[in-house]
């Protein structure tokens, strides 16, 4: 790689950390202060080298935030492999004529450890300076190098967090767009179903189909908010009950457990069918009727098992239906679409019990 291209790549790497002209921060100030104390020098600097200046992210003993590049010791340091030590600048041909050496502030000593990216680009230094010739012990040199690496770890961590946050924002935008398109698609499906079934005499069947599509849409919304990985129990239960306008007549209790995608969709349809049936024929079809929806995790069943109960009371006398409707089939599919359902038509109302292994309930 030629020199111009190397410098271009180095400047690009520097820009990726967003450090130039940034305000002072305690994290970097503390490193500069510690470096000054350990190396016993009046000046310590965390600096970044741009194409025409050096910017001091943190400094001790200088009182300025940047200087021109033509008088910079660090501009020479970044040409080194890792570390530059200048015991007496007046005796070093690279710095003997430097205006900071020949005039104020009459610098004599310099030691700098490179701030180097994982790709090998030197973007700056952690350095110390003094007004008299001197040396650093091996321990001081090693400490300077270690602290320089810690500066880079700090920079890389911040960069990774920023990238995780473009990525999260981009995912949020993507999820919002998917949600928007999903809702439009489901609305179109509802419209097509309504038009296609316009001549069907059983209007209840058409409405049931549309409501099931709406229930699926709500479940999809919950999953999209979690990148299609999981949804909480309450985030699934509440919208389903609100969809049926229960006016507080459906009581819920249980831990807010995490559900996998398949369980989220199955449970959404299951609760929709139970609430719909209760509103048509069961407890919610009369003013005094109520429903108690509860769930627990049974830890003593050999392996953790989710047990959920839908219990109606205060409604009309109900009997087991003579034929199995599509809604009944959906309920009988249970929490995972595999069964695990017991239904009882009690004098007080329907009681439906569901169970499934927690490992399956939370599977992604």
Order of alpha helices (4+ residues) and beta strands (2+ residues): alpha-alpha-beta-beta-beta-alpha-beta-alpha-beta-beta-alpha-alpha-beta-alpha-beta-beta-alpha-beta-beta-alpha-beta-beta-alpha
